[in-house]
Amino acid sequence: MTVVVKIGGARAVDPEGALADVASLVEDGEDVVLTHGGSTAVDETLEDLGKEPTYVETPGGVVGRFTDEETMDVFKMVMPGKLNTDLVESLHNEGVDAVGLSGTDGKLLCGKRKSAVRVKEDGKKKIKRGDHSGKIESVNADLLETTLAGGYTPVVSVPMLGKEKSGGYTAVNADADRAAAAIAGALEADLVVLTDVSGIYEDPDDESTKIDSASTPDEFEAVKEAAEGFMTKKVMAAEEALEGGAASVTVATANADAPITSALEGEGTTLEPGVLADEADETAQEAAE
């Protein structure tokens, strides 16, 4: 079994339990790929440098970071530089032979660069230029499989390698949840997304309304309707992971003694491949409408 684990970058996420759990899984012979976020640390570093982080809203209502050239420089320093190195260091102290990789290494994560994004400002749709972002279109699964086969545990961070229209490449930002999703799909792995809540709630303010699982398209629609704020992107990423070939996706808390093992045993909210609507069913539904 291969498990892809994504550790969130929020202040409320403590990675200590997850790292000990990675060590336990590796000792038991499981293949683990660790990925991580870090938006909070990027924002804090930008503020220390006197620059305000910029977030924009798409016409579809999704809020995301706008990454200009200066922000991209900070992003490269913080994500593969400090955060990835810290996690690799911690895993070695847990007895794990960890290897840090960014999405630019060996073309691990590749896609087209988006230098302009559509945004909504003051109720109007606009084009904002100068962005350094991209959507992952390919994963070098062979690099990860070779690393795992050698007995090493990859720790993967964005940025990704963005292809320019000119044919060259630029390191660009990519959503960490979607990066984990792309990797899980490429490896046909179970994906565990660790965050600061115990799953997806029907009522975002009430933990007792946690949705335990979804295995049909109708159940997945209920999950989508329940997701709000930062959870919306995680549900989008979960869908992409399953479409790409992931065995399952579980959203669970990082703040537990053995959060990965617990998630694989049913804690959190687990989404199965059956949540994806069959293309034939979709065609029939469109015809009926």
Backbone hydrogen bonds, N-H to C=O, Kabsch-Sander energy under -0.5 kcal/mol:
donor,donor_aa,acceptor,acceptor_aa,energy
3,V,31,D,-2.7
4,V,190,D,-3.0
5,V,3,V,-0.5
5,V,33,V,-2.9
6,K,192,V,-2.8
7,I,5,V,-0.6
7,I,35,T,-2.4
8,G,6,K,-0.6
8,G,194,L,-1.8
13,V,10,A,-1.6
14,D,12,A,-0.6
19,L,15,P,-2.5
20,A,16,E,-2.0
21,D,17,G,-1.8
22,V,18,A,-2.5
23,A,19,L,-2.0
24,S,20,A,-1.8
25,L,21,D,-2.6
26,V,22,V,-2.7
27,E,23,A,-2.2
28,D,24,S,-1.4
29,G,26,V,-1.7
30,E,25,L,-2.5
31,D,1,M,-1.8
32,V,30,E,-0.5
33,V,3,V,-2.5
34,L,32,V,-0.5
34,L,154,P,-2.6
35,T,5,V,-3.6
36,H,156,V,-1.2
37,G,7,I,-2.3
42,V,38,G,-2.1
43,D,39,S,-2.7
44,E,40,T,-2.4
45,T,41,A,-2.1
46,L,42,V,-2.5
47,E,43,D,-2.4
48,D,44,E,-2.1
49,L,45,T,-1.5
50,G,47,E,-1.4
51,K,46,L,-3.1
55,Y,53,P,-0.5
56,V,64,G,-3.0
58,T,62,V,-2.7
61,G,58,T,-2.4
64,G,56,V,-2.7
66,F,54,T,-3.0
67,T,65,R,-0.6
68,D,66,F,-0.8
72,M,68,D,-2.5
73,D,69,E,-1.7
74,V,70,E,-1.8
75,F,71,T,-2.8
76,K,72,M,-2.4
77,M,73,D,-1.6
78,V,74,V,-2.7
79,M,75,F,-2.5
81,G,76,K,-0.7
82,K,77,M,-1.5
83,L,78,V,-3.0
84,N,79,M,-2.3
85,T,81,G,-0.6
86,D,82,K,-2.6
87,L,83,L,-2.1
88,V,84,N,-2.4
89,E,85,T,-2.6
90,S,86,D,-2.3
91,L,87,L,-2.5
92,H,88,V,-2.2
93,N,89,E,-1.6
94,E,90,S,-0.7
94,E,91,L,-0.8
95,G,92,H,-1.4
96,V,91,L,-2.8
98,A,96,V,-1.7
99,V,153,T,-2.4
101,L,155,V,-2.9
103,G,157,S,-1.8
103,G,159,P,-1.0
105,D,102,S,-1.6
107,K,104,T,-1.3
108,L,105,D,-1.2
109,L,103,G,-2.8
110,C,138,S,-2.3
111,G,161,L,-1.7
113,R,163,K,-2.1
114,K,133,S,-3.9
115,S,113,R,-0.7
117,V,128,K,-2.5
119,V,126,K,-2.8
120,K,57,E,-2.9
121,E,119,V,-0.5
121,E,124,K,-2.8
124,K,121,E,-2.1
126,K,119,V,-3.0
128,K,117,V,-2.9
128,K,126,K,-0.5
129,R,127,I,-0.6
130,G,115,S,-1.6
131,D,115,S,-2.4
132,H,67,T,-1.8
133,S,114,K,-1.2
134,G,173,N,-1.5
135,K,112,K,-0.9
137,E,110,C,-3.7
138,S,110,C,-2.0
140,N,108,L,-2.0
141,A,139,V,-2.0
143,L,140,N,-0.6
144,L,140,N,-1.3
145,E,141,A,-2.9
146,T,142,D,-2.6
147,T,143,L,-2.0
148,L,144,L,-2.7
149,A,145,E,-2.6
150,G,146,T,-1.3
151,G,148,L,-1.9
152,Y,147,T,-2.0
153,T,97,D,-2.6
155,V,99,V,-2.8
156,V,34,L,-3.3
156,V,154,P,-0.5
157,S,101,L,-2.1
160,M,172,V,-2.4
161,L,109,L,-3.1
162,G,160,M,-0.8
162,G,170,T,-3.2
163,K,111,G,-2.9
164,E,168,G,-3.0
167,G,164,E,-1.7
170,T,162,G,-2.5
172,V,160,M,-2.3
173,N,132,H,-2.4
179,A,175,D,-1.9
180,A,176,A,-2.3
181,A,177,D,-2.1
182,A,178,R,-2.3
183,I,179,A,-2.2
184,A,180,A,-2.6
185,G,181,A,-2.4
186,A,182,A,-2.3
187,L,183,I,-2.0
188,E,184,A,-0.6
188,E,185,G,-0.8
189,A,184,A,-2.4
190,D,2,T,-2.1
191,L,248,S,-2.8
192,V,4,V,-2.8
192,V,190,D,-0.5
193,V,191,L,-0.5
193,V,250,T,-3.1
194,L,6,K,-3.1
194,L,192,V,-0.7
195,T,252,A,-2.5
201,Y,199,G,-0.5
202,E,209,T,-2.0
206,D,203,D,-2.8
209,T,206,D,-2.0
210,K,207,E,-1.5
211,I,200,I,-3.2
212,D,210,K,-0.6
214,A,270,T,-2.2
220,F,216,T,-2.2
221,E,217,P,-2.0
222,A,218,D,-1.5
223,V,219,E,-1.5
224,K,220,F,-2.6
225,E,221,E,-2.2
226,A,222,A,-1.6
227,A,223,V,-1.7
231,M,228,E,-1.8
232,T,229,G,-1.5
233,K,229,G,-0.6
234,K,230,F,-1.0
235,V,231,M,-2.1
236,M,232,T,-2.1
237,A,233,K,-2.6
238,A,234,K,-2.3
239,E,235,V,-2.1
240,E,236,M,-2.0
241,A,237,A,-2.5
242,L,238,A,-2.2
243,E,239,E,-2.5
244,G,240,E,-1.9
245,G,241,A,-0.6
245,G,242,L,-0.8
246,A,241,A,-2.7
247,A,189,A,-1.8
248,S,189,A,-0.8
249,V,271,L,-2.1
250,T,191,L,-2.6
251,V,269,T,-2.5
252,A,193,V,-2.5
252,A,250,T,-0.6
254,A,195,T,-2.8
256,A,254,A,-1.7
262,S,258,A,-2.6
263,A,259,P,-1.9
264,L,260,I,-2.5
265,E,261,T,-1.2
266,G,263,A,-1.5
267,E,262,S,-2.6
269,T,251,V,-2.5
270,T,212,D,-2.2
270,T,268,G,-0.5
271,L,249,V,-3.7
272,E,214,A,-2.4
275,V,272,E,-2.2
276,L,273,P,-1.9
282,E,278,D,-2.4
283,T,279,E,-2.3
284,A,280,A,-2.2
285,Q,281,D,-2.4
286,E,282,E,-2.5
287,A,283,T,-2.2
288,A,284,A,-2.0
289,E,285,Q,-1.7
